[in-house]
Amino acid sequence: MISHRYLAGLAYARFPQIRWRYPPYQNCVYLTFDDGPYLPVTLPLLEYLKEAGVPATFFLSGESLYRHRHQLDQLDYDGHVIGNHSFHHIPHFGIRGRHLAREIDATDRIILTEFGRLARVFRPPYGIFGRALFPVLKSTGKTMVLWTVMAYDFKWSSGKILDHLRKNVRPGDIVVFHDSPQTQEVLMNIIPPFVEYCRSRNWKFGSGEQLHVH
């Protein structure tokens, strides 16, 4: 299997405005979670991360926020970064800038209203984007954050995911997980042992604030 890190280097290195990895010398791994919130997964995940003292970045979906709008007061993202994952989970390619701006703005408004935060980082659904997205992000002061390692937690078994992560994750990597219905059976089986694995290698967990390119 060709590593995503290699493919990302080919595709993203020419876009300095995209954060897709971090220099390895700080010995940090960056945990990110897409598509949430989904309370049956997000609540135990947040509880574990708080107890373990692990920061993460949550790229929130506007659709998911709206679906859980009456339960959002149960979510405590203190110590974590909240990012924007657009409103609808559709590829951001071949879409006009005005439409992209509405997608991002609708999610921003919910995040600001419910959590009192401005989302400074953005991840397009599926990691797919076109050039029309760049001026929209610039106008809203956002950094696009992609990744070097995908956990495939939405389709693989716990054992296969952990084996994949242990073989492929290195310091400086941005790792993608999902707090969504598709990962309900596996996520809490992989996050604690993966955290322990990283700590056994003396790796730290980087703050998502560092993912924003100032």
C-alpha positions in Angstrom: 0.0 0.0 0.0 1.4 3.4 -1.0 1.4 5.6 2.1 -1.0 8.6 2.2 2.0 10.6 3.5 3.8 10.0 0.2 0.7 10.8 -1.9 0.0 13.9 0.3 3.5 15.1 -0.3 3.0 14.9 -4.1 -0.4 16.6 -4.0 -0.3 19.1 -1.2 3.3 20.4 -1.1 2.6 23.0 -3.7 -0.2 24.5 -1.5 1.6 26.3 1.4 -1.8 27.4 2.7 -2.8 23.8 3.5 -1.7 22.1 6.7 -1.3 18.4 6.1 1.5 17.5 8.4 3.7 19.1 11.1 7.5 19.0 11.5 8.5 15.8 13.3 11.1 17.4 15.6 8.4 18.4 18.1 7.7 14.7 18.5 3.9 15.2 18.4 1.0 13.4 16.8 -2.2 15.3 16.0 -5.5 13.6 16.6 -8.5 14.8 14.5 -12.1 13.6 14.4 -14.5 14.3 11.5 -18.2 14.2 10.9 -19.4 14.7 14.4 -21.0 15.2 16.7 -22.7 11.9 17.1 -23.5 11.8 20.8 -23.3 8.0 21.4 -19.7 8.2 20.2 -18.7 11.8 20.9 -19.6 11.8 24.6 -17.5 8.8 25.7 -14.7 9.9 23.4 -14.6 13.4 25.1 -14.8 11.8 28.5 -11.8 9.5 27.7 -9.7 12.3 26.2 -10.3 14.5 29.2 -9.3 11.8 31.6 -6.2 11.0 29.5 -5.2 14.6 29.1 -5.1 14.3 25.3 -6.0 17.3 23.1 -7.7 16.8 19.7 -9.4 18.7 16.9 -13.0 18.1 16.1 -14.2 19.0 12.6 -17.9 19.4 13.1 -20.5 18.8 10.5 -23.3 21.4 10.2 -25.8 18.6 9.5 -24.7 16.7 12.5 -24.9 19.8 14.7 -28.4 20.5 13.5 -29.5 16.9 14.0 -28.3 17.0 17.7 -29.2 20.6 18.3 -31.3 19.8 21.4 -28.4 17.9 23.0 -25.4 20.0 22.2 -25.2 21.4 25.8 -24.0 17.9 26.8 -20.8 18.3 24.8 -17.7 19.8 26.5 -15.0 20.6 24.0 -12.8 22.3 26.6 -9.2 21.7 25.8 -9.9 20.8 22.2 -10.1 22.8 19.0 -13.3 23.0 17.1 -13.0 23.0 13.3 -15.6 23.5 10.5 -16.4 20.5 8.3 -18.9 22.3 6.1 -22.7 21.8 6.5 -23.5 19.1 3.9 -21.1 16.2 3.5 -20.4 16.7 -0.2 -17.1 17.0 -2.1 -16.0 20.7 -2.4 -15.0 20.4 -6.1 -16.7 22.1 -9.0 -18.9 24.2 -6.6 -19.1 27.9 -6.9 -17.5 30.1 -4.2 -20.8 31.6 -3.1 -22.2 28.2 -2.4 -19.1 27.1 -0.5 -19.2 30.3 1.6 -22.8 29.5 2.5 -21.9 25.9 3.5 -19.1 27.2 5.8 -21.0 30.2 7.2 -24.0 28.0 8.2 -21.7 25.7 10.2 -19.8 28.7 11.7 -23.0 30.2 12.9 -24.0 27.0 14.8 -20.5 26.6 16.3 -20.5 30.2 17.5 -24.0 30.1 18.9 -23.7 26.8 20.7 -20.0 26.8 21.8 -19.0 30.5 21.6 -16.1 29.8 19.4 -14.8 30.9 16.0 -13.6 27.9 13.9 -10.2 28.8 12.6 -9.5 25.5 10.9 -11.5 23.8 8.1 -11.5 20.3 6.6 -13.4 19.7 3.3 -15.5 16.6 3.3 -13.6 13.6 1.9 -10.6 16.0 1.6 -11.8 17.0 -1.8 -11.6 20.6 -2.9 -11.2 23.0 -5.8 -9.5 26.3 -6.2 -12.7 28.2 -5.5 -12.4 27.2 -1.8 -9.1 29.1 -1.2 -10.5 32.7 -1.4 -13.5 31.6 0.8 -11.1 30.3 3.5 -8.9 33.4 3.2 -11.9 35.7 3.6 -12.9 33.9 6.8 -9.4 33.5 8.3 -9.4 29.7 8.1 -6.6 27.2 7.4 -7.4 24.1 5.5 -6.2 21.0 7.5 -5.9 17.7 5.7 -3.9 14.7 7.0 -1.1 12.2 6.6 -2.7 9.1 8.0 -6.4 7.9 7.7 -7.5 5.5 10.4 -10.2 3.8 8.2 -12.2 3.5 11.3 -15.4 3.6 9.2 -14.7 0.3 7.5 -12.0 -1.8 9.2 -12.0 -3.9 12.3 -10.4 -2.7 15.5 -7.4 -5.0 15.1 -6.7 -4.0 11.5 -7.0 -0.3 12.4 -4.6 -0.6 15.3 -2.1 -2.5 13.2 -2.3 0.1 10.4 -1.8 2.9 12.9 1.2 1.3 14.6 2.8 0.7 11.3 2.2 4.0 9.7 1.9 6.8 12.3 5.1 8.9 12.9 5.7 12.2 14.8 4.3 15.1 12.9 1.4 13.2 11.5 -2.2 14.4 11.4 -4.4 11.4 11.9 -8.0 11.2 10.9 -10.7 9.4 13.0 -14.5 9.8 12.9 -17.0 10.3 15.7 -20.0 9.1 13.6 -22.5 6.2 13.5 -20.1 4.3 11.2 -17.5 4.1 13.9 -19.7 3.4 16.9 -18.5 -0.2 17.2 -14.8 0.4 17.0 -13.7 3.9 18.0 -13.5 3.4 21.8 -11.7 0.1 21.2 -8.9 1.8 19.2 -8.4 5.3 20.7 -7.2 4.2 24.3 -4.7 1.6 23.0 -3.5 3.9 20.3 -2.9 6.7 22.9 -1.0 4.2 25.0 1.1 3.1 22.0 2.1 6.7 21.2 3.0 7.4 24.8 5.1 4.2 24.9 7.1 5.8 22.1 7.4 9.0 24.1 5.3 10.9 21.6 3.2 13.8 22.7 -0.2 14.9 21.4 -0.1 18.3 19.7 -2.7 21.0 20.2 -5.0 21.6 17.2 -4.2 25.3 17.6 -0.9 24.6 16.0 -2.7 23.4 12.9 -3.8 27.0 12.0 -1.4 28.7 9.6 -1.2 32.3 10.8 
